[in-house]
Structure formats: C-alpha cells, structure tokens
C-alpha cells in the first residue's frame, strides 16, 4: 500500500484512540457510554457499582473520574 501525505493527514484526523476510548482504557472498572435523548447525543456517563458521573465532554469526565478515584 502506498501512503501519501493526504492519507497520513486523514489518518491523523481519525484520532485513534479517541479521548473516550482512552478514558475507558484508563478506568476499566467503569462502563462509559453516551446518553441519547430524542436522537441527540447527551452527556457522557461513567458508571460502576454505586458511582455515576456525568459530563458534557471527555475532558470534564476525566476530571470527575480523577476526583472519584481519590
């Protein structure tokens, strides 16, 4: 397979792993998913046992998970 500058650019835009995929790897004890309301994306949710945190962004969800781990 021949790689062009454009294909490298496109591959870089895909951003694997995504911020949420990285969170799932960093916090495997949590189920991380996105709430869906009326066919629209809602908050990101991380849940385990009796703990649930919600955030509108991956960055905020990471901060909340870090706080919950303390």
C-alpha positions in Angstrom: 0.0 0.0 0.0 1.3 3.4 -1.0 1.0 6.1 1.7 0.5 9.7 0.5 0.7 12.9 2.5 -3.1 13.1 2.3 -3.6 9.6 3.7 -1.3 10.4 6.7 -3.3 13.6 7.3 -6.6 11.7 7.1 -5.2 9.0 9.5 -4.2 11.7 11.9 -7.6 13.2 11.9 -9.2 9.9 12.9 -7.6 10.4 16.3 -7.3 6.8 17.5 -7.7 6.2 20.3 -10.3 8.8 20.9 -10.4 10.6 24.3 -13.3 8.4 25.4 -11.5 5.2 24.3 -8.5 6.4 26.3 -10.7 7.0 29.3 -12.2 3.5 29.0 -8.7 2.1 29.0 -7.6 4.2 32.0 -10.7 3.4 34.0 -11.7 -0.2 33.1 -13.8 -0.6 36.1 -16.3 1.9 34.7 -18.8 1.5 31.9 -18.5 4.6 29.8 -21.3 5.5 27.4 -23.1 8.4 25.9 -26.7 9.3 26.9 -29.1 9.7 23.9 -32.1 11.9 24.2 -34.5 12.4 21.3 -32.0 11.1 18.8 -29.4 13.6 20.0 -26.2 13.0 22.0 -26.4 13.8 25.6 -23.9 13.6 28.4 -21.0 11.2 28.7 -21.7 8.8 31.6 -19.2 6.7 33.6 -20.9 4.2 35.9 -19.8 1.4 38.2 -21.4 -0.1 41.3 -22.9 2.8 43.2 -20.9 5.6 41.4 -22.1 7.5 38.4 -20.5 10.7 37.0 -21.8 12.7 34.0 -20.2 15.3 31.9 -20.7 17.1 28.6 -17.1 16.5 27.4 -14.4 13.9 27.7 -12.1 16.3 29.5 -14.7 17.0 32.2 -15.5 13.3 32.5 -11.8 12.6 33.1 -11.6 15.3 35.8 -14.7 13.8 37.6 -13.3 10.3 37.4 -10.0 11.6 38.9 -11.9 13.1 41.7 -13.9 10.0 42.3 -10.7 7.9 42.5 -9.5 10.0 45.5 
